[in-house]
Amino acid sequence: MDIRILSAAEAEMYRDIRLEGLQINPEAFGSSFEEEKDFTLEQFAKRLESQGSYTFGTFYNEELVGVATLVQESKQKLRHKASIFAVYVSPKMRGHGIGRYLMGEIINKAKELEGIEQLNLTVVSTNVSAKKLYASLGFEVFGTEKRALKVGQQYVDEDYMVLFL
């Protein structure tokens, strides 16, 4: 297993796993498959090159099987924070510790970034396995947003979690 920050050259693999996640777990993302399915490879590549944003990929047998993005805040009063977005592991690889390794790499990267004191993330309130993983890494729930997302006619609540570094 290899975990690294993805480059623009890996945009096609990133697009494929991103669209898979949006289809399989639409409740877990703020974006929808319909919004991103027609994005060009250049748009995905640009996302991977975005300043202050680090998209990590987990590779197993050279296949991209997990992704997560760390975004550092840029405004002066918010620079002590970074957020984790779009954590996704392909269903065929779940239960093998990939999410834990991926989150570990992101936490380590955040600790390397100058001035980062806390990591924030949101997780679907009913996603027990993800919440257990995040809690085991030291994240704590500090609030819940009711009806945070609307997927079709279903509302999804999200828990806000923080890890103080």
C-alpha positions as a Markdown table, in Angstrom:
| # | Residue | x | y | z |
|---|---|---|---|---|
| 1 | Met | 0.0 | 0.0 | 0.0 |
| 2 | Asp | 1.3 | 3.4 | -1.0 |
| 3 | Ile | -0.1 | 6.8 | 0.2 |
| 4 | Arg | 1.0 | 10.0 | -1.4 |
| 5 | Ile | -0.2 | 13.5 | -2.5 |
| 6 | Leu | -1.8 | 13.2 | -5.9 |
| 7 | Ser | -0.4 | 15.2 | -8.8 |
| 8 | Ala | -2.1 | 16.7 | -11.8 |
| 9 | Ala | -0.7 | 13.7 | -13.8 |
| 10 | Glu | -3.0 | 11.5 | -11.8 |
| 11 | Ala | -6.2 | 13.5 | -12.6 |
| 12 | Glu | -7.8 | 10.6 | -14.5 |
| 13 | Met | -7.5 | 8.1 | -11.7 |
| 14 | Tyr | -8.7 | 10.8 | -9.2 |
| 15 | Arg | -11.7 | 11.6 | -11.4 |
| 16 | Asp | -12.7 | 8.0 | -11.6 |
| 17 | Ile | -12.6 | 7.4 | -7.8 |
| 18 | Arg | -14.2 | 10.8 | -7.1 |
| 19 | Leu | -17.2 | 10.0 | -9.4 |
| 20 | Glu | -17.4 | 6.5 | -7.9 |
| 21 | Gly | -17.7 | 8.0 | -4.5 |
| 22 | Leu | -20.3 | 10.5 | -5.6 |
| 23 | Gln | -22.4 | 7.7 | -7.0 |
| 24 | Ile | -22.0 | 5.1 | -4.3 |
| 25 | Asn | -22.2 | 7.4 | -1.3 |
| 26 | Pro | -24.0 | 10.6 | -2.4 |
| 27 | Glu | -24.9 | 11.4 | 1.2 |
| 28 | Ala | -21.3 | 11.8 | 2.1 |
| 29 | Phe | -20.4 | 14.7 | -0.2 |
| 30 | Gly | -21.5 | 18.3 | -0.6 |
| 31 | Ser | -21.1 | 17.9 | -4.4 |
| 32 | Ser | -23.2 | 15.5 | -6.5 |
| 33 | Phe | -22.4 | 13.1 | -9.4 |
| 34 | Glu | -24.6 | 15.2 | -11.7 |
| 35 | Glu | -22.5 | 18.3 | -10.9 |
| 36 | Glu | -19.1 | 16.7 | -11.5 |
| 37 | Lys | -19.7 | 14.0 | -14.2 |
| 38 | Asp | -19.0 | 16.4 | -17.1 |
| 39 | Phe | -16.0 | 18.1 | -15.5 |
| 40 | Thr | -13.0 | 17.9 | -17.8 |
| 41 | Leu | -9.7 | 16.2 | -16.8 |
| 42 | Glu | -8.2 | 19.7 | -16.7 |
| 43 | Gln | -10.7 | 20.7 | -14.1 |
| 44 | Phe | -9.8 | 17.7 | -11.9 |
| 45 | Ala | -6.1 | 18.4 | -12.5 |
| 46 | Lys | -6.5 | 22.0 | -11.5 |
| 47 | Arg | -8.2 | 20.8 | -8.3 |
| 48 | Leu | -5.2 | 18.7 | -7.5 |
| 49 | Glu | -2.9 | 21.7 | -8.0 |
| 50 | Ser | -4.8 | 24.1 | -5.9 |
| 51 | Gln | -2.7 | 26.2 | -3.5 |
| 52 | Gly | -3.1 | 25.2 | 0.1 |
| 53 | Ser | -4.9 | 22.0 | -0.8 |
| 54 | Tyr | -3.4 | 18.5 | -0.6 |
| 55 | Thr | -5.3 | 15.5 | -2.0 |
| 56 | Phe | -3.9 | 12.2 | -0.7 |
| 57 | Gly | -4.4 | 9.0 | -2.6 |
| 58 | Thr | -4.0 | 5.4 | -1.4 |
| 59 | Phe | -2.8 | 3.0 | -4.0 |
| 60 | Tyr | -3.1 | -0.8 | -3.8 |
| 61 | Asn | -1.4 | -2.8 | -6.6 |
| 62 | Glu | -1.1 | 0.6 | -8.4 |
| 63 | Glu | -4.9 | 1.2 | -8.3 |
| 64 | Leu | -6.2 | 4.3 | -6.5 |
| 65 | Val | -8.5 | 2.9 | -3.8 |
| 66 | Gly | -8.8 | 5.8 | -1.4 |
| 67 | Val | -8.7 | 9.6 | -1.3 |
| 68 | Ala | -9.0 | 12.5 | 1.1 |
| 69 | Thr | -8.2 | 16.2 | 0.9 |
| 70 | Leu | -6.6 | 18.5 | 3.4 |
| 71 | Val | -7.3 | 22.2 | 2.9 |
| 72 | Gln | -5.4 | 24.9 | 4.8 |
| 73 | Glu | -7.3 | 28.1 | 5.6 |
| 74 | Ser | -5.7 | 31.2 | 4.0 |
| 75 | Lys | -7.3 | 34.1 | 5.9 |
| 76 | Gln | -5.2 | 35.6 | 8.6 |
| 77 | Lys | -7.6 | 34.9 | 11.5 |
| 78 | Leu | -8.3 | 31.3 | 10.3 |
| 79 | Arg | -4.7 | 30.2 | 9.4 |
| 80 | His | -4.5 | 28.1 | 12.5 |
| 81 | Lys | -7.1 | 25.7 | 11.1 |
| 82 | Ala | -7.2 | 23.2 | 8.3 |
| 83 | Ser | -10.1 | 21.0 | 7.1 |
| 84 | Ile | -10.4 | 17.5 | 5.8 |
| 85 | Phe | -12.8 | 16.9 | 3.0 |
| 86 | Ala | -14.0 | 14.1 | 0.6 |
| 87 | Val | -12.7 | 11.1 | 2.5 |
| 88 | Tyr | -13.5 | 8.0 | 0.5 |
| 89 | Val | -12.4 | 4.4 | 0.3 |
| 90 | Ser | -13.6 | 2.2 | -2.5 |
| 91 | Pro | -16.1 | -0.4 | -1.1 |
| 92 | Lys | -14.0 | -3.4 | -2.2 |
| 93 | Met | -11.1 | -2.1 | 0.0 |
| 94 | Arg | -13.1 | -1.1 | 3.1 |
| 95 | Gly | -12.3 | -2.9 | 6.3 |
| 96 | His | -8.5 | -3.1 | 5.6 |
| 97 | Gly | -7.4 | -0.1 | 7.6 |
| 98 | Ile | -7.0 | 2.2 | 4.5 |
| 99 | Gly | -9.0 | 5.0 | 6.0 |
| 100 | Arg | -6.9 | 4.9 | 9.2 |
| 101 | Tyr | -3.6 | 5.1 | 7.2 |
| 102 | Leu | -5.0 | 7.8 | 5.0 |
| 103 | Met | -6.2 | 9.9 | 7.9 |
| 104 | Gly | -2.8 | 9.3 | 9.6 |
| 105 | Glu | -1.0 | 10.7 | 6.7 |
| 106 | Ile | -3.2 | 13.8 | 6.6 |
| 107 | Ile | -2.8 | 14.4 | 10.3 |
| 108 | Asn | 1.0 | 14.1 | 9.8 |
| 109 | Lys | 0.9 | 16.6 | 6.9 |
| 110 | Ala | -1.2 | 19.0 | 9.0 |
| 111 | Lys | 1.4 | 18.9 | 11.7 |
| 112 | Glu | 4.1 | 19.8 | 9.2 |
| 113 | Leu | 2.3 | 22.8 | 8.0 |
| 114 | Glu | 3.3 | 26.0 | 9.7 |
| 115 | Gly | 0.8 | 27.3 | 12.2 |
| 116 | Ile | -1.9 | 24.6 | 12.0 |
| 117 | Glu | -3.3 | 24.0 | 15.4 |
| 118 | Gln | -6.5 | 22.2 | 14.7 |
| 119 | Leu | -8.2 | 20.0 | 12.1 |
| 120 | Asn | -11.9 | 20.1 | 11.3 |
| 121 | Leu | -14.1 | 17.7 | 9.4 |
| 122 | Thr | -17.8 | 16.9 | 9.0 |
| 123 | Val | -19.2 | 13.4 | 8.9 |
| 124 | Val | -22.7 | 12.1 | 8.3 |
| 125 | Ser | -24.2 | 11.6 | 11.7 |
| 126 | Thr | -25.3 | 8.0 | 10.9 |
| 127 | Asn | -21.9 | 6.9 | 9.6 |
| 128 | Val | -20.9 | 5.0 | 12.7 |
| 129 | Ser | -17.8 | 3.4 | 11.3 |
| 130 | Ala | -16.3 | 6.7 | 10.1 |
| 131 | Lys | -17.2 | 8.4 | 13.4 |
| 132 | Lys | -15.5 | 5.6 | 15.3 |
| 133 | Leu | -12.4 | 5.9 | 13.2 |
| 134 | Tyr | -12.2 | 9.7 | 13.6 |
| 135 | Ala | -12.8 | 9.4 | 17.4 |
| 136 | Ser | -10.0 | 6.8 | 17.7 |
| 137 | Leu | -7.6 | 9.3 | 16.1 |
| 138 | Gly | -8.6 | 11.9 | 18.7 |
| 139 | Phe | -11.3 | 13.9 | 16.9 |
| 140 | Glu | -14.2 | 15.1 | 19.0 |
| 141 | Val | -17.8 | 16.0 | 18.0 |
| 142 | Phe | -18.5 | 19.7 | 18.8 |
| 143 | Gly | -21.8 | 20.1 | 17.1 |
| 144 | Thr | -24.4 | 18.6 | 14.8 |
| 145 | Glu | -26.0 | 20.4 | 11.8 |
| 146 | Lys | -29.5 | 19.1 | 11.2 |
| 147 | Arg | -30.5 | 18.7 | 7.6 |
| 148 | Ala | -27.0 | 19.6 | 6.4 |
| 149 | Leu | -27.5 | 18.0 | 3.0 |
| 150 | Lys | -30.5 | 17.2 | 1.0 |
| 151 | Val | -30.0 | 14.1 | -1.3 |
| 152 | Gly | -33.1 | 13.8 | -3.4 |
| 153 | Gln | -35.9 | 14.1 | -0.9 |
| 154 | Gln | -33.8 | 12.8 | 2.1 |
| 155 | Tyr | -32.1 | 15.0 | 4.6 |
| 156 | Val | -28.8 | 14.1 | 6.1 |
| 157 | Asp | -27.4 | 15.4 | 9.4 |
| 158 | Glu | -23.7 | 16.0 | 9.8 |
| 159 | Asp | -21.5 | 16.0 | 12.9 |
| 160 | Tyr | -18.7 | 18.6 | 13.2 |
| 161 | Met | -15.5 | 17.1 | 14.6 |
| 162 | Val | -12.2 | 18.7 | 15.6 |
| 163 | Leu | -8.7 | 17.5 | 16.4 |
| 164 | Phe | -6.5 | 19.9 | 18.3 |
| 165 | Leu | -2.9 | 19.3 | 17.3 |
